[in-house]
Amino acid sequence: MTALAGRGAVVTGGGRGIGRAIAQALAARGAAVLVAARSEVEIAGVAAALRDTGAEAYAVRCDVTDEGAVERLAAEAAERLGDVDILVNNAGASLAQPVHRLTLAQWRDALDVNATGPFLCTRAFLPGMVERGRGRVVTVASVAGISGAPYIAAYAAAKHAAVGFVRAVAAEVAASGVTVNAVCPGYVDTGMTRATIDRIVEKTGRAEEEARAAILERSPQGRLITPEEVAAAVAFLCSEEARGITGEALILDGGGLRR
């Protein structure tokens, strides 16, 4: 597939799970991909695996909550990719804590990685896209960015902020040829979900199978979303066929949240 041939793509949080699947999907469609994350070992492995398939791929260590690090990421991306036509804000972190036990540091950390990170990265890459009259920005949010749930006040607030940011920026650049969208998965079959199951087991004393079943109850399909499904949705939003879609928050949760 060559639908994205000639496009340069930056994927944050690209070392594992959803980010790795997105990098693979974009590379498979012909994009040159730069993966960024705090773990240099993980992103180096992803980039090497992509190059083994014949793709052009690079790895750059970056903490998306650090303004200077994001500026350096943009400079390295320009040097290695030339024009950056696609930005996928995938870096994020979950947090579960009753609100009365939620510390200010935890609140700020959740906002930093899940909302400030997309802001800093979008601010860094968007001007070039607008100047060239083409570009795609996709932020991986969550169903928690659409609807709340117990014990995730900080995470839900941060993901709501990310979705609101997407909608505002999409309106701001609507006439430029740049689209800005979000994808909002439910529980995805990744290490983050496995950690959630482990927390349920630890705090409730349930068996692992019971904890997993409790999560699956939220999906009418009775299953976890796969990273590849999220990646396919992101790749579509990055395509020319999706040029009329902007300011949207695409939900992928097996039909659990309807609106």
C-alpha positions as a Markdown table, in Angstrom:
| # | Residue | x | y | z |
|---|---|---|---|---|
| 1 | Met | 0.0 | 0.0 | 0.0 |
| 2 | Thr | 1.3 | 3.4 | -0.9 |
| 3 | Ala | -1.5 | 5.8 | 0.1 |
| 4 | Leu | 0.8 | 7.7 | 2.3 |
| 5 | Ala | 4.0 | 7.6 | 0.1 |
| 6 | Gly | 6.0 | 10.7 | 0.4 |
| 7 | Arg | 4.5 | 11.7 | 3.7 |
| 8 | Gly | 6.6 | 12.2 | 6.9 |
| 9 | Ala | 4.9 | 11.1 | 10.1 |
| 10 | Val | 5.7 | 11.6 | 13.8 |
| 11 | Val | 4.2 | 9.2 | 16.3 |
| 12 | Thr | 4.6 | 10.0 | 20.0 |
| 13 | Gly | 4.4 | 7.2 | 22.5 |
| 14 | Gly | 5.5 | 5.0 | 19.6 |
| 15 | Gly | 7.5 | 2.4 | 21.5 |
| 16 | Arg | 4.7 | 0.0 | 22.5 |
| 17 | Gly | 1.1 | -0.9 | 22.3 |
| 18 | Ile | -1.1 | 1.4 | 20.3 |
| 19 | Gly | 1.8 | 3.7 | 19.3 |
| 20 | Arg | 3.8 | 0.8 | 17.8 |
| 21 | Ala | 0.7 | -0.4 | 15.9 |
| 22 | Ile | 0.1 | 3.1 | 14.5 |
| 23 | Ala | 3.8 | 3.4 | 13.4 |
| 24 | Gln | 3.5 | 0.0 | 11.7 |
| 25 | Ala | 0.2 | 1.0 | 9.9 |
| 26 | Leu | 1.6 | 4.3 | 8.6 |
| 27 | Ala | 4.8 | 2.7 | 7.4 |
| 28 | Ala | 2.9 | -0.1 | 5.7 |
| 29 | Arg | 1.0 | 2.6 | 3.8 |
| 30 | Gly | 4.3 | 4.2 | 2.6 |
| 31 | Ala | 4.9 | 7.0 | 5.1 |
| 32 | Ala | 8.4 | 7.7 | 6.5 |
| 33 | Val | 7.9 | 7.4 | 10.3 |
| 34 | Leu | 9.7 | 8.9 | 13.2 |
| 35 | Val | 8.7 | 7.3 | 16.5 |
| 36 | Ala | 9.2 | 9.2 | 19.8 |
| 37 | Ala | 8.9 | 8.2 | 23.4 |
| 38 | Arg | 10.8 | 8.4 | 26.7 |
| 39 | Ser | 12.1 | 4.9 | 26.4 |
| 40 | Glu | 15.0 | 5.0 | 23.9 |
| 41 | Val | 15.4 | 1.2 | 23.8 |
| 42 | Glu | 11.7 | 0.6 | 22.9 |
| 43 | Ile | 11.6 | 3.2 | 20.1 |
| 44 | Ala | 14.9 | 2.0 | 18.7 |
| 45 | Gly | 13.5 | -1.5 | 18.4 |
| 46 | Val | 10.3 | -0.3 | 16.7 |
| 47 | Ala | 12.3 | 1.8 | 14.2 |
| 48 | Ala | 14.6 | -1.1 | 13.5 |
| 49 | Ala | 11.7 | -3.5 | 12.9 |
| 50 | Leu | 10.1 | -1.0 | 10.5 |
| 51 | Arg | 13.4 | -0.6 | 8.6 |
| 52 | Asp | 13.6 | -4.4 | 8.3 |
| 53 | Thr | 10.3 | -4.3 | 6.3 |
| 54 | Gly | 11.8 | -1.7 | 3.9 |
| 55 | Ala | 10.3 | 1.3 | 5.5 |
| 56 | Glu | 12.1 | 4.6 | 6.3 |
| 57 | Ala | 12.0 | 4.9 | 10.1 |
| 58 | Tyr | 13.8 | 6.8 | 12.9 |
| 59 | Ala | 13.7 | 6.9 | 16.6 |
| 60 | Val | 14.1 | 10.1 | 18.8 |
| 61 | Arg | 13.8 | 10.1 | 22.5 |
| 62 | Cys | 11.3 | 12.7 | 23.7 |
| 63 | Asp | 9.3 | 13.6 | 26.8 |
| 64 | Val | 6.2 | 15.3 | 25.4 |
| 65 | Thr | 5.6 | 17.2 | 28.6 |
| 66 | Asp | 9.0 | 19.0 | 28.2 |
| 67 | Glu | 8.7 | 22.1 | 26.0 |
| 68 | Gly | 12.4 | 22.0 | 25.1 |
| 69 | Ala | 12.4 | 18.3 | 24.3 |
| 70 | Val | 9.4 | 18.8 | 21.9 |
| 71 | Glu | 11.2 | 21.7 | 20.2 |
| 72 | Arg | 14.2 | 19.4 | 19.7 |
| 73 | Leu | 11.9 | 16.6 | 18.4 |
| 74 | Ala | 10.5 | 19.0 | 15.8 |
| 75 | Ala | 14.0 | 20.0 | 14.7 |
| 76 | Glu | 15.2 | 16.4 | 14.4 |
| 77 | Ala | 12.0 | 15.4 | 12.5 |
| 78 | Ala | 12.6 | 18.3 | 10.0 |
| 79 | Glu | 16.2 | 17.1 | 9.5 |
| 80 | Arg | 15.3 | 13.4 | 9.0 |
| 81 | Leu | 11.9 | 13.6 | 7.4 |
| 82 | Gly | 11.9 | 17.0 | 5.7 |
| 83 | Asp | 8.2 | 18.0 | 5.8 |
| 84 | Val | 6.1 | 16.5 | 8.6 |
| 85 | Asp | 2.7 | 15.9 | 7.1 |
| 86 | Ile | 1.3 | 13.7 | 9.9 |
| 87 | Leu | 1.4 | 14.0 | 13.7 |
| 88 | Val | -0.1 | 11.4 | 15.9 |
| 89 | Asn | -0.3 | 12.4 | 19.6 |
| 90 | Asn | -0.4 | 9.0 | 21.1 |
| 91 | Ala | 1.8 | 9.4 | 24.3 |
| 92 | Gly | -0.4 | 9.2 | 27.3 |
| 93 | Ala | -0.8 | 7.6 | 30.8 |
| 94 | Ser | -3.7 | 6.3 | 32.8 |
| 95 | Leu | -4.4 | 6.9 | 36.4 |
| 96 | Ala | -7.0 | 5.4 | 38.8 |
| 97 | Gln | -7.6 | 7.0 | 42.1 |
| 98 | Pro | -10.6 | 8.0 | 44.2 |
| 99 | Val | -10.9 | 11.8 | 44.0 |
| 100 | His | -10.5 | 12.2 | 47.8 |
| 101 | Arg | -7.1 | 10.5 | 47.5 |
| 102 | Leu | -6.0 | 12.2 | 44.3 |
| 103 | Thr | -3.0 | 14.4 | 45.0 |
| 104 | Leu | -2.2 | 17.6 | 43.2 |
| 105 | Ala | 0.9 | 16.1 | 41.8 |
| 106 | Gln | -1.1 | 13.2 | 40.3 |
| 107 | Trp | -3.6 | 15.6 | 38.8 |
| 108 | Arg | -0.9 | 17.7 | 37.2 |
| 109 | Asp | 0.9 | 14.6 | 35.9 |
| 110 | Ala | -2.3 | 13.4 | 34.2 |
| 111 | Leu | -2.9 | 16.7 | 32.6 |
| 112 | Asp | 0.7 | 17.1 | 31.5 |
| 113 | Val | 1.1 | 13.9 | 29.6 |
| 114 | Asn | -2.5 | 13.5 | 28.3 |
| 115 | Ala | -3.3 | 17.2 | 27.4 |
| 116 | Thr | -0.2 | 19.4 | 27.6 |
| 117 | Gly | 1.8 | 16.9 | 25.5 |
| 118 | Pro | -0.6 | 17.0 | 22.6 |
| 119 | Phe | -0.7 | 20.8 | 22.9 |
| 120 | Leu | 3.1 | 21.2 | 22.8 |
| 121 | Cys | 3.5 | 18.7 | 19.9 |
| 122 | Thr | 0.6 | 20.2 | 17.9 |
| 123 | Arg | 2.0 | 23.7 | 18.4 |
| 124 | Ala | 5.4 | 22.6 | 17.2 |
| 125 | Phe | 4.2 | 20.8 | 14.0 |
| 126 | Leu | 1.0 | 22.5 | 13.0 |
| 127 | Pro | 2.5 | 25.8 | 11.5 |
| 128 | Gly | 4.4 | 23.9 | 8.9 |
| 129 | Met | 1.3 | 22.0 | 7.8 |
| 130 | Val | -0.7 | 25.1 | 7.6 |
| 131 | Glu | 2.0 | 26.9 | 5.5 |
| 132 | Arg | 2.1 | 24.0 | 3.1 |
| 133 | Gly | -1.7 | 23.7 | 3.0 |
| 134 | Arg | -1.8 | 20.0 | 4.0 |
| 135 | Gly | -1.5 | 17.9 | 7.1 |
| 136 | Arg | -3.1 | 15.5 | 9.5 |
| 137 | Val | -3.1 | 15.7 | 13.3 |
| 138 | Val | -4.6 | 12.8 | 15.2 |
| 139 | Thr | -4.7 | 12.6 | 19.0 |
| 140 | Val | -5.3 | 9.3 | 20.7 |
| 141 | Ala | -7.7 | 10.2 | 23.5 |
| 142 | Ser | -10.1 | 7.8 | 25.1 |
| 143 | Val | -13.8 | 7.2 | 25.8 |
| 144 | Ala | -12.8 | 8.8 | 29.1 |
| 145 | Gly | -12.6 | 12.0 | 27.0 |
| 146 | Ile | -16.3 | 11.7 | 26.2 |
| 147 | Ser | -17.8 | 10.3 | 29.3 |
| 148 | Gly | -16.7 | 10.0 | 32.9 |
| 149 | Ala | -16.4 | 6.9 | 35.2 |
| 150 | Pro | -15.6 | 6.3 | 38.8 |
| 151 | Tyr | -12.0 | 6.7 | 40.0 |
| 152 | Ile | -10.6 | 8.3 | 36.9 |
| 153 | Ala | -11.3 | 12.0 | 37.6 |
| 154 | Ala | -7.8 | 13.2 | 36.6 |
| 155 | Tyr | -7.5 | 10.9 | 33.6 |
| 156 | Ala | -11.0 | 11.8 | 32.4 |
| 157 | Ala | -10.4 | 15.5 | 32.9 |
| 158 | Ala | -7.2 | 15.3 | 30.9 |
| 159 | Lys | -8.7 | 13.4 | 28.0 |
| 160 | His | -11.7 | 15.7 | 27.9 |
| 161 | Ala | -9.1 | 18.5 | 27.7 |
| 162 | Ala | -7.4 | 16.7 | 24.8 |
| 163 | Val | -10.7 | 16.3 | 22.9 |
| 164 | Gly | -11.7 | 19.9 | 23.5 |
| 165 | Phe | -8.3 | 21.0 | 22.2 |
| 166 | Val | -8.7 | 18.9 | 19.1 |
| 167 | Arg | -12.1 | 20.4 | 18.3 |
| 168 | Ala | -10.9 | 24.0 | 18.9 |
| 169 | Val | -7.8 | 23.6 | 16.8 |
| 170 | Ala | -9.8 | 21.9 | 14.0 |
| 171 | Ala | -12.1 | 24.9 | 13.8 |
| 172 | Glu | -9.1 | 27.3 | 13.8 |
| 173 | Val | -7.4 | 25.7 | 10.8 |
| 174 | Ala | -10.4 | 24.3 | 9.0 |
| 175 | Ala | -9.8 | 26.3 | 5.8 |
| 176 | Ser | -6.1 | 25.5 | 5.6 |
| 177 | Gly | -6.1 | 21.9 | 4.3 |
| 178 | Val | -5.1 | 20.5 | 7.7 |
| 179 | Thr | -7.4 | 18.2 | 9.6 |
| 180 | Val | -7.4 | 17.7 | 13.3 |
| 181 | Asn | -9.2 | 14.7 | 14.9 |
| 182 | Ala | -9.2 | 12.4 | 17.9 |
| 183 | Val | -9.7 | 8.7 | 18.2 |
| 184 | Cys | -11.3 | 7.5 | 21.5 |
| 185 | Pro | -10.8 | 3.9 | 22.2 |
| 186 | Gly | -12.3 | 1.9 | 25.1 |
| 187 | Tyr | -10.3 | -0.8 | 26.7 |
| 188 | Val | -7.5 | -1.9 | 24.3 |
| 189 | Asp | -5.6 | -5.1 | 24.6 |
| 190 | Thr | -2.3 | -3.5 | 25.7 |
| 191 | Gly | -0.1 | -3.4 | 28.8 |
| 192 | Met | -2.1 | -0.5 | 30.1 |
| 193 | Thr | -5.3 | -2.5 | 30.3 |
| 194 | Arg | -3.5 | -5.5 | 31.8 |
| 195 | Ala | -2.2 | -3.1 | 34.5 |
| 196 | Thr | -5.8 | -2.0 | 35.1 |
| 197 | Ile | -6.9 | -5.7 | 35.5 |
| 198 | Asp | -4.0 | -6.2 | 38.0 |
| 199 | Arg | -5.1 | -3.2 | 40.0 |
| 200 | Ile | -8.7 | -4.5 | 40.2 |
| 201 | Val | -7.3 | -7.9 | 41.4 |
| 202 | Glu | -5.1 | -6.2 | 44.0 |
| 203 | Lys | -7.7 | -3.8 | 45.4 |
| 204 | Thr | -10.8 | -6.0 | 45.3 |
| 205 | Gly | -9.4 | -9.5 | 45.8 |
| 206 | Arg | -11.2 | -10.8 | 42.7 |
| 207 | Ala | -9.7 | -13.5 | 40.5 |
| 208 | Glu | -8.0 | -12.3 | 37.3 |
| 209 | Glu | -10.8 | -13.8 | 35.2 |
| 210 | Glu | -13.4 | -11.9 | 37.2 |
| 211 | Ala | -11.6 | -8.7 | 36.9 |
| 212 | Arg | -11.2 | -9.2 | 33.1 |
| 213 | Ala | -14.9 | -10.0 | 32.8 |
| 214 | Ala | -15.8 | -6.8 | 34.7 |
| 215 | Ile | -14.0 | -4.8 | 32.0 |
| 216 | Leu | -15.5 | -6.8 | 29.2 |
| 217 | Glu | -19.0 | -6.0 | 30.5 |
| 218 | Arg | -18.5 | -2.5 | 29.2 |
| 219 | Ser | -18.3 | -3.7 | 25.6 |
| 220 | Pro | -21.5 | -5.1 | 24.0 |
| 221 | Gln | -19.1 | -7.0 | 21.8 |
| 222 | Gly | -17.6 | -8.6 | 24.9 |
| 223 | Arg | -14.0 | -8.1 | 23.8 |
| 224 | Leu | -11.1 | -5.7 | 24.0 |
| 225 | Ile | -10.3 | -3.5 | 21.1 |
| 226 | Thr | -7.0 | -4.4 | 19.4 |
| 227 | Pro | -4.1 | -1.9 | 18.9 |
| 228 | Glu | -4.4 | -2.7 | 15.2 |
| 229 | Glu | -8.0 | -1.5 | 15.1 |
| 230 | Val | -7.0 | 1.8 | 16.6 |
| 231 | Ala | -4.1 | 2.1 | 14.2 |
| 232 | Ala | -6.4 | 1.4 | 11.2 |
| 233 | Ala | -8.7 | 4.2 | 12.3 |
| 234 | Val | -5.7 | 6.6 | 12.7 |
| 235 | Ala | -4.4 | 5.6 | 9.3 |
| 236 | Phe | -7.7 | 6.3 | 7.7 |
| 237 | Leu | -7.9 | 9.8 | 9.3 |
| 238 | Cys | -4.5 | 10.4 | 7.9 |
| 239 | Ser | -5.6 | 9.5 | 4.3 |
| 240 | Glu | -6.7 | 11.7 | 1.5 |
| 241 | Glu | -10.1 | 10.1 | 1.7 |
| 242 | Ala | -10.6 | 11.5 | 5.1 |
| 243 | Arg | -10.0 | 15.1 | 4.1 |
| 244 | Gly | -13.6 | 16.1 | 4.9 |
| 245 | Ile | -13.4 | 14.8 | 8.5 |
| 246 | Thr | -12.1 | 17.3 | 11.0 |
| 247 | Gly | -12.9 | 18.2 | 14.6 |
| 248 | Glu | -14.2 | 14.7 | 15.3 |
| 249 | Ala | -13.7 | 12.3 | 18.2 |
| 250 | Leu | -14.1 | 8.8 | 16.7 |
| 251 | Ile | -15.1 | 6.2 | 19.3 |
| 252 | Leu | -13.8 | 2.6 | 19.2 |
| 253 | Asp | -15.3 | 0.7 | 22.0 |
| 254 | Gly | -17.4 | -2.1 | 20.6 |
| 255 | Gly | -20.6 | -0.1 | 20.9 |
| 256 | Gly | -20.5 | 0.6 | 24.7 |
| 257 | Leu | -20.8 | 4.4 | 24.4 |
| 258 | Arg | -23.4 | 5.7 | 22.0 |
| 259 | Arg | -24.0 | 9.3 | 21.2 |
